[in-house]
C-alpha cells in the first residue's frame, strides 16, 4: 500500500508541474500575441495617417490650382522643364539616356 501511495504522490506532482508549465506557455503565447496586435495596430495607424495626410494635401493643392488659375497651372510645367534641364546637363552630347 505504501508504494502505491508514493507513486500517486509523484503522479500528482508531475501533473501539477505539467499543468503549471502549460499555463506558463499559454501566458507567454498570449503576451506575444498581444504585443503583435499592438504593434500591428500602431503600424496601421501610421499608414492610415500618412494616407489621409496625402489625400488631404492632394485635395488642398487641387483647390488652390482651381482658385489660382493659370499661374499655378504653369508650375508643374516649369518643374518638368527644370527636371529636363537637370537630366540633360549630366549627360554628354550624343549619349543615350539611362534606362
Secondary structure, DSSP 4 states (H G I P E B T S, - for coil): -HHHHHHHHHHHHHHHHHHHHHHHHHHHHHHHHHHHHHHHHHHHHHHHHHHHHHHHHHHHHHHHHHHHTHHHHHHHHHHHHHHHHHHHHHSPTTPPPP-
